[in-house]
Amino acid sequence: MAHTTAATTAPTIVVFDLGGVLFDWNPDYLYRKLIADEAERQWFLANICNGEWNVQQDGGRSLSEATAALSARHPDHAQLIGAFYARWTEMLGGTLAGGMAIFEALESAGVPLYALTNWSAETFPYARNTHPFQPVLQRFKDVLVSGEEKLIKPDARIYQRMLERIRKHYPAAQAQHLIFIDDVQRNVEAARALGWRAIHHTDPAATAAQLRNWGLPA
């Protein structure tokens, strides 16, 4: 498949999620240092500092407000709640080899690459300025961060915002030109509902195989 870079045409474009696809982020990396008992640790991450709470910060709520509100509801866990963002960088484990191999194969073939991530505007600057994340982020044509937009996946508006950003480089781009890779099923389904092709990324080999089925190198 030919991939033209002319701004007047619309090549096949791949949009990557970051966490769970290219970057290794897991709260367990921090909390295994703080809560020795695995069952207790998993309960805390499922019921206190859970994904539903964290994603609100990805949507633009301040970290200080989120920490204070949750600590007020669970004062017995205030110290552990405070650690979530105070020691947030300890949740990052680097890049994921399988996802990066796909990224690099697409990049080498000249496929335009973008990123669409649910990430707090307050924590994302760390990735923008820190190895090994910064060198990867600099290789995208554009990175759309939910916390900066105050929109989060799977809200349809953030996908439209991504398409608008892509059209700054490729004015003719349409939903059918886009392939989205995300490790969260509901985010994938939202992209498909808007006419994007999308891959639920659970295994790098399966993701690469689907991309090859669509005529892309991976």
Secondary structure, 3 states (H helix, E strand, C coil): CCCCCCCCCCCCEEEECCECCCEEECCHHHHHHHCCCHHHHHHHHHHCCCHHHHHHHHCCCCHHHHHHHHHHHCHHHHHHHHHHHHCHHHHEEEECHHHHHHHHHHHHCCCCEEEEECCCCCCHHHHHHCCCHHHHHCCCCEEEEHHHHCCCCCCHHHHHHHHHHHCCCCCCCCHHHEEEEECCHHHHHHHHHCCCEEEECCCHHHHHHHHHHCCCCC
